[in-house]
């Protein structure tokens, strides 16, 4: 099942439309002649990478606007320039106006995530490092924002707490250290789940390797410490760098030889890409 057809996405669209429309679009009801038809054009107002375009059709379908037809002029993951026509949406003008804001909000938001992700991916081109996201997503939008990361060329980390074991600093405190935490996790891990442990020091890295971690997350280490950790791990575990990584520093981190670089900013700090939907009425 495609991400846009998932039940949680349908529920999200229903809730968002209810929030925006409420008891009805009073302005449209009073100003738009009944039966008037037109065509809206989705226009990029800055450069970017597209994500979420199929949501245009989903928004109007959930709205119940059966006469609205969407024509895509680009595809998700495409890079586009300021002024590019991305899609047209034709149908009753009243329906176009009711669904316009939600459709724009979603495509602008997801394209912002994809655009920022593409910048990070381009910054590490030629290295072995893959850019991955985190759980620092907008509540309720995780499945869509993680989709947008993929459209930008990035990869997804855990979708939630149930599909991966990541032992973080607070878990280490509660369990009594790296070795004890890894032993407990390995003893009860569901079949197929990898065990990753967050390490803030090189001593913790040594303990994690000795205890058989599948992956080691290097948390807020300097580039020199990351390089030393990669040397010590020596391929015995997947190596992920995280914490404080920016576009200015990510190339140096990638060149240490890490496998993954997780960047929370992909989803928690991506600015929306500016777009507009202008309606034209045939003569």
C-alpha positions as a printed Julia matrix, in Angstrom:
283×3 Matrix{Float64}:
   0.0     0.0     0.0
   1.33    3.41   -0.96
   1.97    5.83    1.87
  -0.8     8.19    0.7
  -3.4     5.41    0.9
  -2.57    4.46    4.49
  -5.49    4.73    6.93
  -3.55    7.12    9.17
  -3.05    9.5     6.23
  -6.76    9.44    5.42
  -7.54   10.12    9.08
  -5.01   12.98    9.08
  -6.64   14.57    6.02
 -10.1    14.21    7.52
  -8.99   15.86   10.76
  -7.13   18.65    8.93
 -10.12   19.42    6.71
 -12.43   19.45    9.73
 -10.07   21.85   11.47
  -9.93   24.22    8.49
 -13.47   24.03    7.12
 -15.39   23.77   10.37
 -19.09   24.35    9.64
 -18.34   25.47    6.08
 -16.45   28.03    4.01
 -18.58   31.1     4.58
 -16.58   33.37    2.25
 -16.79   30.99   -0.69
 -20.5    30.35   -0.14
 -21.23   34.09   -0.24
 -18.95   35.16   -3.09
 -18.61   32.28   -5.58
 -21.5    31.73   -8.01
 -22.94   28.19   -7.82
 -21.69   25.91  -10.61
 -18.71   28.13  -11.52
 -15.77   26.06  -12.77
 -12.09   26.93  -13.08
  -8.54   25.66  -13.05
  -5.95   26.22  -10.35
  -2.23   26.05  -11.14
   0.27   24.93   -8.5
   3.25   27.21   -9.07
   6.68   27.08   -7.44
   7.86   30.43   -6.11
  11.39   29.25   -5.31
  13.73   26.4    -6.22
  13.18   23.08   -4.47
  12.64   19.33   -4.55
   9.09   18.07   -4.89
   7.37   15.79   -2.36
   3.71   15.11   -1.67
   2.21   16.03   -5.02
  -0.22   13.04   -4.98
  -1.75   14.54   -1.85
  -3.5    17.09   -4.07
  -5.81   14.38   -5.38
  -6.14   12.78   -1.94
  -7.22   16.05   -0.31
 -10.01   16.63   -2.81
 -11.06   12.96   -2.67
 -11.38   13.09    1.11
 -13.22   16.4     0.74
 -15.73   14.57   -1.47
 -15.05   16.82   -4.45
 -15.64   14.11   -7.07
 -15.54   16.52  -10.02
 -12.04   17.84   -9.26
  -9.33   16.52  -11.61
  -5.62   16.84  -10.86
  -3.01   16.8   -13.63
   0.57   16.36  -12.45
   3.19   18.32  -14.4
   6.1    17.01  -12.3
   6.83   14.01  -10.08
   7.92   13.6    -6.48
  11.74   13.69   -6.1
  12.03   16.07   -9.09
  14.12   19.18   -8.59
  12.31   22.3    -9.81
  13.09   25.96  -10.34
  11.27   29.1    -9.25
   8.35   29.62  -11.62
   7.81   25.95  -12.5
   4.22   24.81  -13.01
   3.9    21.66  -10.9
   0.25   20.67  -11.39
  -3.18   21.87  -12.44
  -6.39   21.23  -10.52
  -9.63   21.69  -12.41
 -13.23   21.57  -11.2
 -15.87   23.53   -9.33
 -14.29   26.71   -7.98
 -16.0    26.3    -4.62
 -14.32   22.9    -4.14
 -10.94   24.25   -5.27
 -11.12   27.04   -2.68
 -12.14   24.76    0.18
  -9.28   22.29   -0.41
  -6.64   24.79   -1.5
  -5.05   25.63    1.86
  -4.62   22.07    3.13
  -3.25   20.9    -0.21
  -0.76   23.78   -0.31
   0.28   23.36    3.31
   1.1    19.69    2.84
   2.98   19.96   -0.46
   4.94   23.01    0.72
   5.87   21.3     4.0
   6.9    17.99    2.46
   8.8    19.67   -0.36
  10.67   21.66    2.28
  11.77   18.42    3.95
  12.79   16.91    0.61
  14.69   20.05   -0.39
  16.68   20.25    2.84
  17.4    16.53    2.69
  18.75   16.88   -0.85
  21.18   19.56    0.33
  22.55   17.2     2.98
  22.72   14.28    0.55
  24.6    16.38   -1.99
  27.03   17.52    0.71
  28.24   13.94    1.36
  28.28   12.77   -2.26
  31.24   10.49   -2.97
  31.53    9.22    0.62
  30.06    6.03    2.06
  27.82    7.95    4.45
  24.04    7.8     4.11
  21.84   10.58    5.47
  19.06    9.34    7.78
  16.24   11.03    9.63
  15.17   10.78   13.28
  11.94   10.64   15.29
  12.0    14.45   15.59
   8.98   14.76   13.32
   5.81   16.82   13.48
   3.32   14.79   15.56
   0.89   13.06   13.22
   2.98   13.77   10.11
   5.78   11.23   10.64
   4.86    8.85    7.84
   4.61   11.76    5.38
   7.76   13.55    6.53
   9.78   10.34    6.37
   8.43    9.8     2.86
   9.65   13.31    1.98
  13.12   12.45    3.32
  13.23    9.55    0.86
  12.18   11.85   -1.97
  15.15   14.04   -1.1
  17.51   11.08   -1.39
  17.81   10.34    2.32
  16.98    7.2     4.26
  14.7     6.43    7.18
  15.8     5.5    10.7
  13.21    4.01   13.05
   9.6     4.76   12.23
   8.7     4.37   15.89
   9.7     2.83   19.18
   8.49   -0.61   18.13
  10.64   -1.28   15.06
  14.17   -0.92   16.38
  16.18   -1.09   19.57
  18.15    2.08   20.24
  19.65    2.23   23.7
  20.12    5.92   24.56
  21.72    7.72   27.48
  18.7     7.49   29.76
  18.39    3.76   29.06
  22.07    3.36   29.96
  21.51    5.18   33.23
  18.52    3.01   34.08
  20.17   -0.27   33.05
  23.54    0.36   34.7
  25.82    1.0    31.73
  26.54   -0.15   28.18
  27.37   -3.78   28.89
  24.36   -4.39   31.15
  21.98   -2.62   28.76
  23.19   -4.56   25.74
  22.99   -7.85   27.59
  19.39   -7.12   28.63
  18.39   -5.99   25.14
  19.95   -8.98   23.44
  18.29  -11.35   25.88
  14.79  -10.15   25.04
  15.01   -8.65   21.56
  12.27   -9.76   19.17
  13.59  -11.81   16.26
  15.17   -9.71   13.54
  15.52   -6.45   15.49
  19.02   -5.01   15.48
  20.43   -3.53   18.68
  22.03   -0.08   18.53
  23.59    1.74   21.47
  24.35    5.43   21.87
  27.89    6.19   23.0
  29.17    9.55   24.2
  32.75    8.44   24.96
  35.36    6.21   23.37
  35.3     4.0    26.48
  31.62    3.36   25.86
  32.43    2.54   22.24
  34.92   -0.1    23.39
  32.29   -1.59   25.72
  29.68   -1.62   22.96
  31.98   -3.43   20.55
  32.94   -5.98   23.19
  29.28   -6.59   24.05
  28.36   -7.22   20.41
  26.26   -4.21   19.45
  24.92   -4.37   15.89
  25.21   -0.59   15.53
  26.87    2.18   17.51
  25.6     5.75   17.55
  28.34    8.3    18.23
  26.6    11.1    20.09
  27.92   14.67   19.84
  31.53   13.62   19.33
  34.15   15.78   17.67
  35.32   14.83   14.19
  38.59   13.53   15.65
  36.72   11.37   18.17
  34.45   10.03   15.43
  37.45    9.07   13.3
  39.04    7.28   16.28
  35.77    5.48   17.04
  35.52    4.29   13.43
  39.09    2.97   13.7
  38.33    1.11   16.93
  35.06   -0.37   15.68
  36.86   -1.57   12.56
  33.76   -2.78   10.74
  32.42   -4.9    13.6
  29.28   -2.74   13.89
  27.42   -0.2    11.81
  28.58    3.29   12.77
  26.19    6.25   13.01
  27.17    9.83   13.83
  24.59   12.15   15.37
  24.27   15.43   17.21
  25.01   18.98   16.12
  25.61   18.08   12.48
  25.08   20.98   10.06
  25.56   21.52    6.34
  28.82   23.26    7.18
  30.21   20.3     9.13
  28.63   17.23    7.57
  31.26   16.67    4.9
  34.01   16.37    7.49
  31.9    13.94    9.49
  31.21   11.84    6.39
  34.9    11.67    5.56
  35.65    9.91    8.86
  34.16    6.74    7.35
  30.86    6.51    9.25
  28.03    4.54    7.64
  25.14    6.79    8.68
  24.7    10.4     9.71
  21.38   11.16   11.41
  20.07   14.72   11.11
  17.04   15.78   13.13
  16.89   19.08   11.26
  15.61   17.31    8.15
  12.17   17.15    9.71
  12.17   19.52   12.69
  13.73   22.56   10.98
  12.99   22.33    7.26
  11.41   25.55    5.96
   8.38   25.1     3.7
   8.95   25.71    0.01
   6.93   28.69   -1.18
   4.19   27.81   -3.69
   0.89   29.29   -4.84
  -2.37   28.03   -6.34
  -3.93   30.61   -8.64
  -7.38   29.98  -10.07
  -8.35   31.08  -13.56
 -11.92   31.17  -14.87
 -12.54   30.33  -18.56
 -14.2    33.1   -20.57
